[in-house]
């Protein structure tokens, strides 16, 4: 499979594309099902303006196929909900909906996302907080080295705090 290449999301030019992804029925756990295009534009403008949050589009064969967010969990999303450590990076990812799924593509996506995050030598651990009901992502997370630490209650969902160290990622993806 050809590699996935990430570029910064441009809220002005990418919001319409991303709107179609985050409001698709398969993106229910993204929690933006009822978002309007202006809602999505505002969300990604806010992310672009934040010093603690970034969004990226993943390109597969030059075609947008992935939405990835990187955030500082000590400042947003998990602030006050766990003991943040130096080198922690939070992550969300979404594979674009398609009528022609490719077997193994989502696993390739999460592997590429993790490789992108660990490409930064300052990243020691990747921290995620998926909905407890999202069994598909729990399986993918385990495949790349995440371990569930505990359940936690967020305002919008009950989540599993899960952490992947650089070492556990490397061991899982050898």
Secondary structure, DSSP 8 states (H G I E B T S, - for coil): ---EEEEE--HHHHHHHHHHHHTSGGGGGGS-TT--HHHHHHHHHHHHH-TTEEEEEEEETTEEEEEEEEE-TTTSSSTTTS---TTEEEEEEEE---SS--TTHHHHHHHHHHHHHHTSTT--EEEEEEETT-HHHHHHHHHTT-EEEEEEE-SS-EEEEEEEEHHHHHHHT-
